[in-house]
């Protein structure tokens, strides 16, 4: 999803197809009189002290206060709070901002990337107090639509329920993003776009960021030609898929802001959709709304060189408690792409377990660990469950043939 830098991990999380492929490969498988200057730092915790707010800028940025930011939030009407999805500390920070904002301006709406629009009834019933936690997670299809540990988000959901703050599902089905990546927005029938209007074109710097990640997944002999990669038809569709993702969330937020003009809409989403205003903010402004207030958590070991003007309106220093060490899982060594009848292998890494197993680019995975996968993330999840030293059965379609393989993961002590 792992670096704690608020930019780098969200590059992966903001890029749908790269995120899925990366999961498989890696486990394989987020102006006021009280402003003053912050001394410049070359790295480490000094640039954004823990429990401090800083406005990114030259020479280390400027410190500010939560009171000043809350006033700006109420004026803006929309606030975007970034996150690294699997960081408990990022979600604690989000809850802290929400509670402070609620004390300042109780009329709130919380817009969530985590849920596609179709599960809105489940969110409404939860906020109304009609279902318990287990039923809420079941009815909202949490395990299918998001899959991160619900404990990361439940404190926020409970605060919303306690204070009857509307929770709003603003995402779309993963299948729509995959379809755009495979065929392009124009090729998707209007009836299948879930109401998402044509997104505004990408800001060049956003496209550059997407290109950087895209090139990382090209063969080595093609990675150097940026101009060629930028014009690649698959890359153009990939950019479109990210823009549709941003547009979908922006539309949900814009609709809520227009329907509840007195409310402040708080959007919770991966930081990749927030940084520099390239993603959701850009789409909101192209739809006629004012720029939202964009806030990010800043991990104490973040690279101060990336704390540049425009990164966000402000960042808050956090320190994630140490995590229990886990055994590194071996890599399978494949990237995935959507296919009409399942999940196709887009590339096989040389020397990887996949190559040694006999898997090839173009193979259609029709069964993994005894289950037929319909989406790439299901393949990623199956691989992530593998412990060192275990075997993983796969069945693939190669041309007219159906072939069976067993991927053998080495024991933790093996090279």
C-alpha positions in Angstrom: 0.0 0.0 0.0 5.9 0.5 2.8 7.2 3.9 3.2 5.5 6.4 5.5 6.2 9.3 3.2 2.8 11.0 2.5 3.6 11.2 -1.2 5.4 8.0 -2.0 3.0 5.4 -0.6 0.0 7.3 -2.0 1.5 7.1 -5.4 0.8 3.4 -5.2 -2.6 3.8 -3.5 -3.8 6.4 -6.0 -2.9 4.3 -9.0 -5.6 1.6 -9.2 -3.9 -0.8 -11.6 -0.5 -0.2 -10.3 -1.7 -0.7 -6.8 -3.2 -4.1 -7.6 -0.1 -5.2 -9.6 2.2 -3.9 -6.9 0.3 -5.8 -4.2 0.9 -9.0 -6.2 4.5 -8.2 -6.9 5.3 -7.0 -3.4 3.6 -9.6 -1.2 3.8 -11.9 -4.0 1.8 -10.4 -3.4 -4.0 7.9 3.4 -3.0 33.3 6.3 -3.2 34.3 9.8 -1.4 36.5 12.3 -0.5 33.4 14.3 1.8 32.0 11.5 5.5 32.1 12.1 8.5 30.7 10.3 9.8 27.1 10.7 13.6 26.6 10.4 14.6 24.6 7.4 15.6 21.0 8.0 17.4 18.5 5.8 15.3 15.5 6.9 13.8 13.7 9.9 11.3 15.0 12.4 12.5 18.6 12.6 10.7 19.8 9.5 7.2 18.8 10.8 7.4 18.2 14.6 5.0 15.6 15.9 1.7 17.2 17.0 2.4 20.4 15.0 0.7 21.9 12.0 2.9 23.3 9.2 2.0 25.0 5.9 4.4 23.5 3.3 6.6 26.2 1.7 10.2 27.4 1.1 12.7 27.2 3.9 10.8 24.5 5.8 7.4 26.1 5.6 5.4 28.0 8.2 3.7 26.8 11.4 0.0 27.4 11.9 -2.7 26.4 14.4 -5.8 24.2 14.3 -7.9 27.2 15.1 -6.7 29.0 11.9 -7.3 25.9 9.8 -10.8 25.3 11.2 -11.8 28.8 10.2 -10.5 28.2 6.7 -12.3 24.9 6.6 -15.7 26.5 7.4 -15.0 29.2 4.8 -14.1 26.6 2.2 -17.0 24.4 2.8 -15.1 21.3 1.7 -12.1 19.7 3.4 -10.0 16.8 2.1 -8.2 14.7 4.6 -5.6 12.4 3.0 -4.5 9.1 4.4 -2.4 6.0 4.0 -5.1 3.4 4.1 -3.4 1.0 6.5 -2.0 3.6 9.0 -3.8 3.6 12.3 -2.2 7.0 13.2 -3.5 8.6 10.0 -7.0 7.6 10.9 -6.6 8.8 14.5 -5.5 12.1 13.0 -8.5 12.3 10.7 -10.8 11.6 13.7 -9.0 14.4 15.7 -9.6 16.9 12.8 -13.2 15.8 12.5 -13.9 16.2 16.2 -12.3 19.6 16.3 -14.2 20.7 13.2 -17.5 19.3 14.7 -16.9 21.3 17.9 -16.4 24.5 15.7 -19.2 23.7 13.1 -21.5 20.8 14.0 -23.1 20.7 10.5 -20.9 18.2 8.8 -21.0 15.5 6.1 -18.3 12.9 5.8 -17.6 11.7 2.3 -15.9 8.3 2.0 -13.7 6.9 -0.7 -14.1 3.5 1.0 -17.6 2.8 -0.3 -19.2 2.6 -3.7 -22.4 4.6 -4.0 -24.7 1.6 -4.1 -24.1 0.7 -0.4 -25.4 4.2 0.7 -28.5 2.6 2.4 -26.2 0.7 4.7 -24.4 3.9 5.7 -27.7 5.6 6.3 -29.0 2.8 8.6 -25.7 2.8 10.5 -25.8 6.6 11.2 -29.5 6.3 12.2 -28.6 3.6 14.8 -30.6 0.9 13.2 -27.9 -1.8 12.8 -25.0 -3.0 14.9 -21.4 -3.0 13.9 -21.4 -6.5 12.4 -24.5 -5.9 10.4 -23.1 -2.6 9.1 -19.9 -4.2 7.9 -21.9 -7.0 6.3 -24.5 -4.7 4.6 -21.9 -2.3 3.4 -19.9 -5.2 2.0 -16.8 -4.0 3.7 -14.8 -7.1 3.1 -15.5 -7.0 -0.6 -15.4 -3.3 -1.4 -12.4 -2.1 0.8 -10.8 -5.1 2.6 -8.6 -3.1 5.0 -9.0 -3.8 8.7 -12.3 -2.2 9.7 -10.7 -1.3 13.1 -8.8 1.4 11.2 -12.0 3.2 10.4 -14.6 2.2 13.0 -13.7 5.0 15.5 -14.6 7.5 12.8 -17.8 5.6 11.9 -18.8 5.5 15.6 -18.2 9.2 16.1 -20.4 9.9 13.1 -23.1 7.6 14.4 -23.0 9.1 17.9 -23.4 12.7 16.5 -25.7 11.7 13.6 -23.2 13.0 11.0 -24.2 11.8 7.6 -21.7 9.3 6.0 -21.7 9.5 2.2 -20.4 6.8 -0.2 -18.7 8.7 -3.0 -16.8 6.0 -4.8 -17.8 3.8 -7.8 -17.5 0.1 -8.4 -13.9 -1.1 -8.9 -15.1 -2.7 -12.1 -15.9 0.7 -13.7 -12.3 1.9 -13.0 -11.0 -1.4 -14.5 -13.2 -1.1 -17.5 -12.0 2.5 -18.2 -8.4 1.3 -17.9 -9.1 -1.5 -20.3 -11.3 0.3 -22.9 -11.3 4.0 -22.2 -14.1 6.3 -20.8 -15.7 6.9 -24.2 -16.2 3.1 -24.7 -18.2 2.7 -21.6 -22.0 3.0 -22.2 -23.5 6.0 -20.4 -25.8 3.6 -18.5 -22.7 1.9 -17.1 -20.8 5.0 -15.9 -22.7 5.3 -12.6 -23.5 8.9 -13.4 -19.8 9.9 -13.6 -19.5 12.8 -16.0 -16.5 13.2 -18.3 -13.6 14.2 -16.1 -11.5 17.3 -16.7 -8.1 16.7 -18.4 -5.2 15.8 -16.1 -2.9 18.5 -14.9 0.5 17.9 -16.5 2.3 17.4 -13.2 -0.3 14.8 -12.2 0.2 13.0 -15.5 3.9 13.1 -14.9 3.4 11.4 -11.6 1.3 8.7 -13.1 3.8 8.2 -15.9 6.6 7.7 -13.4 4.7 4.8 -11.8 3.6 3.5 -15.2 7.1 3.4 -16.5 8.2 1.4 -13.5 6.1 -1.5 -14.8 7.4 -1.4 -18.4 10.1 -3.7 -19.7 13.6 -2.1 -19.0 14.2 -1.4 -22.7 11.1 0.8 -22.9 11.4 2.7 -19.6 13.8 5.3 -20.9 11.6 6.6 -23.7 9.2 8.8 -21.7 7.7 10.4 -24.8 6.8 7.0 -26.2 5.4 5.8 -22.9 3.2 9.0 -22.6 1.6 8.3 -25.9 1.1 4.6 -25.2 -2.6 3.8 -25.7 -2.7 1.7 -22.5 -1.1 4.6 -20.5 -3.7 7.1 -21.9 -6.5 4.8 -20.7 -4.7 4.3 -17.4 -4.7 8.1 -16.9 -8.4 8.2 -17.8 -9.1 5.6 -15.2 -7.5 7.7 -12.5 -9.4 10.8 -13.6 -12.7 8.9 -13.5 -11.8 7.8 -10.0 -11.1 11.4 -8.9 -14.2 12.7 -10.8 -16.5 10.2 -9.1 -15.4 11.3 -5.7 -15.5 15.0 -6.7 -19.1 14.6 -7.9 -20.3 13.0 -4.7 -18.6 15.8 -2.7 -20.0 18.5 -5.0 -23.5 17.2 -4.8 -23.3 17.0 -1.0 -22.0 20.6 -0.8 -24.7 21.9 -3.1 -27.5 20.1 -1.3 -26.2 21.1 2.1 -24.8 24.6 1.6 -24.5 25.3 5.4 -22.5 22.1 5.9 -18.8 21.4 5.7 -18.1 18.3 3.7 -15.1 16.3 4.9 -13.7 13.9 2.3 -11.6 11.0 3.6 -9.4 9.5 0.8 -6.0 8.3 -0.1 -3.4 11.1 -0.1 -2.7 10.5 -3.8 -6.1 12.0 -4.5 -5.2 15.1 -2.4 -1.6 16.1 -2.9 -0.9 19.3 -4.8 -4.6 19.6 -5.7 -4.0 17.4 -8.8 -6.8 14.9 -8.2 -10.1 15.5 -6.5 -9.5 19.2 -5.9 -8.8 19.8 -9.6 -12.1 18.0 -10.6 -14.1 20.0 -8.0 -12.8 23.3 -9.3 -13.5 22.3 -12.9 -17.1 21.6 -11.7 -17.4 25.2 -10.4 -16.6 24.8 -6.7 -14.0 26.8 -4.9 -10.7 25.0 -4.0 -11.2 22.8 -1.0 -8.9 22.9 2.1 -6.5 20.1 1.7 -4.8 18.6 4.8 -2.4 15.7 5.1 -0.7 13.7 7.9 3.1 13.9 7.8 5.0 10.9 9.2 7.9 11.9 11.4 10.4 10.2 9.2 9.1 11.9 6.0 11.5 13.3 3.5 11.7 17.1 4.2 12.7 17.7 0.6 9.2 16.7 -0.5 7.6 19.3 1.9 7.2 21.7 -1.0 4.9 24.7 -1.6 1.5 23.5 -2.8 1.8 20.0 -1.4 -1.3 20.7 0.8 -2.7 23.6 2.7 -1.2 22.2 5.8 0.3 19.0 7.1 0.2 17.6 10.7 3.2 15.7 12.2 2.3 12.2 13.4 4.4 9.3 14.7 3.1 5.8 14.1 3.7 3.5 17.0 6.2 0.7 16.2 4.7 -2.3 14.6 5.3 -5.9 15.5 7.9 -7.3 13.1 6.4 -9.6 10.5 8.0 -12.3 8.4 8.7 -11.0 4.9 6.6 -12.8 2.4 8.2 -14.0 -0.9 7.3 -12.5 -4.2 5.4 -14.3 -6.8 6.6 -12.0 -9.5 3.7 -11.2 -11.7 1.7 -8.1 -12.7 -2.0 -8.3 -13.5 -4.5 -6.8 -15.9 -8.2 -7.1 -16.2 -9.6 -9.5 -18.7 -13.1 -10.2 -20.0 -13.3 -13.6 -18.4 -11.1 -13.1 -15.3 -7.6 -11.9 -14.6 -4.7 -12.0 -17.0 -1.0 -12.0 -16.3 0.4 -8.8 -17.8 4.1 -9.6 -17.1 6.3 -12.1 -15.4 9.5 -11.0 -13.6 12.6 -12.7 -14.7 13.9 -15.2 -12.2 10.8 -15.0 -10.1 8.8 -17.8 -8.5 6.2 -17.3 -11.3 8.8 -17.8 -14.0 10.2 -20.9 -12.3 6.6 -22.2 -12.0 6.1 -21.9 -15.7 3.6 -19.0 -15.7 3.7 -16.8 -18.8 2.6 -13.3 -19.9 -0.9 -13.6 -21.4 -2.0 -16.6 -19.2 -5.6 -16.2 -18.0 -5.8 -17.2 -14.3 -9.0 -19.2 -14.0 -8.4 -20.7 -10.6 -6.1 -19.9 -7.6 -6.1 -21.8 -4.4 -9.2 -23.5 -5.6 -11.2 -20.3 -6.2 -12.0 -18.7 -9.6 -10.9 -15.0 -9.4 -13.0 -12.3 -11.0 -10.8 -9.4 -10.1 -7.0 -8.8 -9.8 -7.3 -8.0 -6.1 -8.6 -11.5 -5.5 -5.4 -12.9 -6.9 -3.4 -10.5 -4.8 -5.3 -11.5 -1.7 -4.7 -15.2 -2.4 -0.9 -14.6 -2.8 -0.8 -12.4 0.3 -2.2 -15.3 2.4 0.8 -17.5 1.5 3.3 -18.1 4.2 7.0 -18.9 3.4 7.4 -22.5 2.6 3.9 -23.2 1.3 2.6 -24.2 -2.1 0.0 -22.3 -4.1 -2.0 -24.2 -6.8 -3.1 -22.3 -9.9 -5.0 -23.1 -13.0 -4.6 -21.0 -16.2 -6.0 -20.8 -19.7 -3.3 -20.6 -22.3 -4.7 -20.4 -25.7 -7.0 -23.4 -26.1 -5.3 -25.3 -23.3 -6.0 -25.4 -19.5 -2.9 -25.9 -17.5 -2.3 -26.5 -13.8 0.7 -25.2 -11.8 1.9 -25.2 -8.3 3.9 -22.1 -7.2 6.3 -23.2 -4.5 7.2 -20.4 -2.0 10.7 -20.9 -0.4 11.0 -21.2 3.3 11.9 -18.0 5.2 15.5 -19.2 5.5 15.9 -20.1 1.8 17.7 -17.6 -0.5 
